[in-house]
């Protein structure tokens, strides 16, 4: 509940500062959290709140990709700003170097050397690194390491 309280406090601060960009994204996220709580019928745990924020960030990241492909720099800039705001409420991601060390160690531990076995490693790593590294980063690194 601490994260949800922080979001509400920051929303109030954005209202007072008349920061419409921050206010809009915080309202959207708080609404997503409330909708999820209604859907499950109870207050959300901290991990569930983080999951909702991650889901919102993923939607924005997907939109950003589309905006960039379609040369909509105005919308892309807005999406980048929104991602920066949401990143404040998400746990820090593992560095690329640290992620590579963990992936290499897991590959060695499981004896995986072929790309055909990547799914086996992906499942284990996704569980171990949940919240520390995005699944797409893990997959990209596995693809890179198993092709080389």
FENVEN-V437669 format. One record per residue. N is the residue number from 1. SS is DSSP state (alpha for helix, beta for strand, coil for the rest). PSI is psi in whole degrees, -180 to 180 (* if undefined). D_FIRST is the distance of its C-alpha to the first C-alpha in whole Angstrom. Layout:
BEGIN
N&SS&PSI&D_FIRST + N&SS&PSI&D_FIRST
END
This chain:
BEGIN
1&coil&-17&0 + 2&alpha&-42&4 + 3&alpha&-41&5 + 4&alpha&-40&5 + 5&alpha&-42&6 + 6&alpha&-42&9 + 7&alpha&-44&10 + 8&alpha&-42&11 + 9&alpha&-43&12 + 10&alpha&-32&14 + 11&alpha&-42&15 + 12&alpha&-42&17 + 13&alpha&-39&18 + 14&alpha&-36&20 + 15&alpha&-47&21 + 16&alpha&-36&23 + 17&alpha&-4&24 + 18&coil&40&26 + 19&coil&89&24 + 20&alpha&-33&24 + 21&alpha&-51&24 + 22&alpha&-42&20 + 23&alpha&-45&20 + 24&alpha&-47&21 + 25&alpha&-36&19 + 26&alpha&-40&15 + 27&alpha&-44&16 + 28&alpha&-45&17 + 29&alpha&-43&14 + 30&alpha&-40&12 + 31&alpha&-42&15 + 32&alpha&-42&15 + 33&alpha&-45&11 + 34&alpha&-40&12 + 35&alpha&-41&15 + 36&alpha&-42&14 + 37&alpha&-40&12 + 38&alpha&-38&15 + 39&alpha&-39&17 + 40&alpha&-13&16 + 41&coil&19&16 + 42&coil&168&12 + 43&coil&147&8 + 44&coil&144&8 + 45&coil&166&7 + 46&alpha&-42&6 + 47&alpha&-36&10 + 48&alpha&-37&10 + 49&alpha&-43&8 + 50&alpha&-40&10 + 51&alpha&-39&13 + 52&alpha&-42&13 + 53&alpha&-41&13 + 54&alpha&-41&16 + 55&alpha&-43&18 + 56&alpha&-42&18 + 57&alpha&-37&19 + 58&alpha&-41&22 + 59&alpha&-43&23 + 60&alpha&-41&24 + 61&alpha&-40&25 + 62&alpha&-42&28 + 63&alpha&-42&29 + 64&alpha&-45&29 + 65&alpha&-44&32 + 66&alpha&-42&33 + 67&alpha&-41&34 + 68&alpha&-44&35 + 69&alpha&-33&38 + 70&coil&16&39 + 71&coil&42&39 + 72&coil&74&37 + 73&alpha&-32&36 + 74&alpha&-46&35 + 75&alpha&-34&32 + 76&alpha&-42&31 + 77&alpha&-43&31 + 78&alpha&-43&28 + 79&alpha&-40&26 + 80&alpha&-42&27 + 81&alpha&-43&25 + 82&alpha&-41&22 + 83&alpha&-38&22 + 84&alpha&-40&22 + 85&alpha&-47&19 + 86&alpha&-31&17 + 87&alpha&-27&18 + 88&coil&-25&16 + 89&coil&1&12 + 90&coil&151&14 + 91&coil&151&15 + 92&coil&140&19 + 93&coil&151&21 + 94&coil&143&24 + 95&coil&159&27 + 96&alpha&-40&30 + 97&alpha&-45&32 + 98&alpha&-39&30 + 99&alpha&-44&29 + 100&alpha&-40&33 + 101&alpha&-44&34 + 102&alpha&-41&31 + 103&alpha&-46&33 + 104&alpha&-42&36 + 105&alpha&-41&35 + 106&alpha&-38&34 + 107&alpha&-44&37 + 108&alpha&-43&39 + 109&alpha&-41&38 + 110&alpha&-7&38 + 111&coil&31&41 + 112&coil&128&41 + 113&coil&-10&43 + 114&coil&148&43 + 115&alpha&-27&41 + 116&alpha&-22&42 + 117&alpha&7&40 + 118&alpha&-35&37 + 119&alpha&-38&35 + 120&alpha&-46&35 + 121&alpha&-39&33 + 122&alpha&-44&31 + 123&alpha&-44&29 + 124&alpha&-47&29 + 125&alpha&-38&28 + 126&alpha&-40&25 + 127&alpha&-44&24 + 128&alpha&-36&24 + 129&coil&17&23 + 130&coil&126&20 + 131&coil&-16&18 + 132&coil&-28&20 + 133&coil&137&23 + 134&coil&144&23 + 135&alpha&-36&26 + 136&alpha&-35&28 + 137&alpha&-42&29 + 138&alpha&-46&29 + 139&alpha&-45&32 + 140&alpha&-41&33 + 141&alpha&-41&34 + 142&alpha&-45&35 + 143&alpha&-43&38 + 144&alpha&-45&39 + 145&alpha&-35&39 + 146&alpha&-16&41 + 147&alpha&-37&43 + 148&coil&*&45
END
